[in-house]
Amino acid sequence: MEGNELTDREDTLFADTRRESQFQPFAGIAEGRLGDSDLEKKLIGALDHVKESLSFPDSLRALEFFFSQSKSELSAFYSDVALEILGTRIKLESGSGSGEIAEHHNKILVNSVFKSFEAALPSILKHPNTSDYLLSSLEMFKLEAPAFGSQVDNIISKIELYLKDNFDNLVNEIDPDASSQEIEKFREFIGANDASYRAALNLVRKDWALRVLYEEFSESDKLNFSLSLQGYLKERKGNEALLLMILRGGDSSGFDEIVKSLEGGAVSLVDLVRDEAFYPVLNFLIDRQDHFKVQLGKLLASLPLKIFPEGLRVKLKIFAKEEEFKIKPSHPYWFLCSDAEPRLEQALKEHAILLVNDSLVLKFRGKLSALCVQTFNTKEGFIFLEGNWYAPVGDEFREELRSCFSGGQREVHVKSGEWALMRDLSPGKKDLLNKAKLSVKQNRRLSSKVGGLSRPNSLETHKEDD
């Protein structure tokens, strides 16, 4: 692409424009940390605003400002999302899908965003796991805006070089107990398989996750799990989609990547579940639901129950309800931190809960989310799994639930609504499920006071971290 370099005069002009407050929706995030829910809510809102509301030039200026602030933990964590938004906006602007932008002025701005991102890259990469998310977003960016492929390839090369130069430290971030001999084995894997350092680090993650998982298993369970996995992988000539799905079940982006990679391919998610070689693994997951709640939850939110073998359906112990609910296996930008469990305990003590359709205990402390206390099915055959957290989706549906609570209701039966699977209960908090179940059996209507306040005032005082 010719003629895209900034002249000194143009650089000064855009620097003045960038200082205008209307192009700084990210102001204040420079020192942000993960777990700062108010700041994170502001950041997510800012990214949505850039994606949906700003003009193309203004969105570029806002993203450039964002990357100039990407030295903090919070902004580094969302840098891959900002890259995806940049690719989407370029694709929409180009219209043709080629990513070629007609206006020279806008080409200059895009290159200016790249310069800001590259300047922030060393700081972003210092934060754990950011490299893998960035590389995934950059690969998606190339599909959205192929005209900028050379710039993207240059950045990918820089990230791979960083992984190579810092490989030992990155392995130890994933697995602090990894010995120098183990690290050397991973290096040998790279040479023997012509693999990238990114692939090697993913192998480290799988290896570590499997060992952590094994710590809670009996010796016979370890053996059975290994045999079932090995049997599937051998039968399918090394297809790792299932293995990745199991080990990254708590990572919604990991699961979504696998589902996306299977779409239109030789093997779909439906094919996997119907595959006889998959049956022993699926059987193992269902028999040990306490270990695999979120993995099962994502499968059951992605595929109707009729897809699963009949013998396994019985083991799930589903309460037949056929609700008109929709369910998503994840939701972009959303996650539920470890504060959810103590917030639910607080809500149970203060009666700041709403029982939805006899099966979901919705809390009004912290993020608006519900713990499923009874496995049940939707009319389309998807499953809500006991022990998993779900969050209501959509402003109208969320407001309907808030209105029921502030109106004094302890329970409600809603005809329809969409929910997103967030995660399973935190380790060591399984007793909270029993407490939530017990709350269902208590009085069917609350007093007008919640924690000493009227219900509307309680909602206002304890605003959810949406």
Rosetta blueprint (number, residue, H / E / L):
1 M L
2 E L
3 G L
4 N L
5 E L
6 L L
7 T L
8 D H
9 R H
10 E H
11 D H
12 T H
13 L H
14 F H
15 A H
16 D H
17 T H
18 R H
19 R L
20 E L
21 S H
22 Q H
23 F H
24 Q L
25 P L
26 F L
27 A L
28 G L
29 I L
30 A L
31 E L
32 G L
33 R L
34 L L
35 G L
36 D L
37 S H
38 D H
39 L H
40 E H
41 K H
42 K H
43 L H
44 I H
45 G H
46 A H
47 L H
48 D H
49 H H
50 V H
51 K H
52 E H
53 S L
54 L L
55 S L
56 F H
57 P H
58 D H
59 S H
60 L H
61 R H
62 A H
63 L H
64 E H
65 F H
66 F H
67 F H
68 S H
69 Q L
70 S L
71 K L
72 S L
73 E H
74 L H
75 S H
76 A H
77 F H
78 Y L
79 S H
80 D H
81 V H
82 A H
83 L H
84 E H
85 I H
86 L H
87 G H
88 T H
89 R H
90 I H
91 K H
92 L H
93 E H
94 S H
95 G L
96 S L
97 G L
98 S L
99 G L
100 E L
101 I L
102 A L
103 E L
104 H H
105 H H
106 N H
107 K H
108 I H
109 L H
110 V H
111 N H
112 S H
113 V H
114 F H
115 K H
116 S H
117 F H
118 E H
119 A H
120 A H
121 L H
122 P H
123 S H
124 I H
125 L H
126 K L
127 H L
128 P L
129 N L
130 T H
131 S H
132 D H
133 Y H
134 L H
135 L H
136 S H
137 S H
138 L H
139 E H
140 M H
141 F H
142 K H
143 L H
144 E H
145 A L
146 P H
147 A H
148 F H
149 G H
150 S H
151 Q H
152 V H
153 D H
154 N H
155 I H
156 I H
157 S H
158 K H
159 I H
160 E H
161 L H
162 Y H
163 L H
164 K H
165 D H
166 N L
167 F H
168 D H
169 N H
170 L H
171 V H
172 N H
173 E H
174 I H
175 D L
176 P L
177 D L
178 A L
179 S L
180 S H
181 Q H
182 E H
183 I H
184 E H
185 K H
186 F H
187 R H
188 E H
189 F H
190 I H
191 G H
192 A H
193 N H
194 D L
195 A L
196 S L
197 Y H
198 R H
199 A H
200 A H
201 L H
202 N H
203 L H
204 V H
205 R H
206 K H
207 D H
208 W H
209 A H
210 L H
211 R H
212 V H
213 L H
214 Y H
215 E H
216 E L
217 F L
218 S L
219 E H
220 S H
221 D H
222 K H
223 L H
224 N H
225 F H
226 S H
227 L H
228 S H
229 L H
230 Q H
231 G H
232 Y H
233 L H
234 K H
235 E H
236 R L
237 K L
238 G L
239 N L
240 E L
241 A H
242 L H
243 L H
244 L H
245 M H
246 I H
247 L H
248 R L
249 G L
250 G L
251 D L
252 S H
253 S H
254 G H
255 F H
256 D H
257 E H
258 I H
259 V H
260 K H
261 S H
262 L H
263 E L
264 G L
265 G L
266 A L
267 V L
268 S L
269 L H
270 V H
271 D H
272 L H
273 V H
274 R H
275 D L
276 E H
277 A H
278 F H
279 Y H
280 P H
281 V H
282 L H
283 N H
284 F H
285 L H
286 I H
287 D H
288 R L
289 Q L
290 D L
291 H L
292 F L
293 K H
294 V H
295 Q H
296 L H
297 G H
298 K H
299 L H
300 L H
301 A H
302 S H
303 L L
304 P L
305 L H
306 K H
307 I H
308 F L
309 P L
310 E H
311 G H
312 L H
313 R H
314 V H
315 K H
316 L L
317 K L
318 I L
319 F E
320 A E
321 K E
322 E E
323 E E
324 E E
325 F E
326 K E
327 I E
328 K E
329 P L
330 S L
331 H L
332 P L
333 Y L
334 W L
335 F L
336 L L
337 C L
338 S L
339 D L
340 A H
341 E H
342 P H
343 R H
344 L H
345 E H
346 Q H
347 A H
348 L H
349 K H
350 E H
351 H L
352 A L
353 I E
354 L E
355 L E
356 V E
357 N L
358 D L
359 S L
360 L E
361 V E
362 L E
363 K E
364 F L
365 R L
366 G L
367 K L
368 L L
369 S E
370 A E
371 L E
372 C E
373 V L
374 Q L
375 T L
376 F E
377 N E
378 T E
379 K L
380 E L
381 G L
382 F L
383 I E
384 F E
385 L L
386 E L
387 G L
388 N E
389 W E
390 Y E
391 A E
392 P E
393 V E
394 G L
395 D H
396 E H
397 F H
398 R H
399 E H
400 E H
401 L H
402 R H
403 S H
404 C H
405 F H
406 S H
407 G L
408 G L
409 Q E
410 R L
411 E E
412 V E
413 H L
414 V L
415 K L
416 S E
417 G E
418 E E
419 W E
420 A E
421 L E
422 M E
423 R E
424 D E
425 L L
426 S L
427 P L
428 G L
429 K L
430 K L
431 D H
432 L H
433 L H
434 N H
435 K H
436 A H
437 K H
438 L H
439 S H
440 V H
441 K H
442 Q L
443 N L
444 R L
445 R E
446 L L
447 S L
448 S L
449 K E
450 V E
451 G L
452 G L
453 L E
454 S E
455 R H
456 P H
457 N H
458 S H
459 L H
460 E H
461 T H
462 H L
463 K L
464 E L
465 D L
466 D L
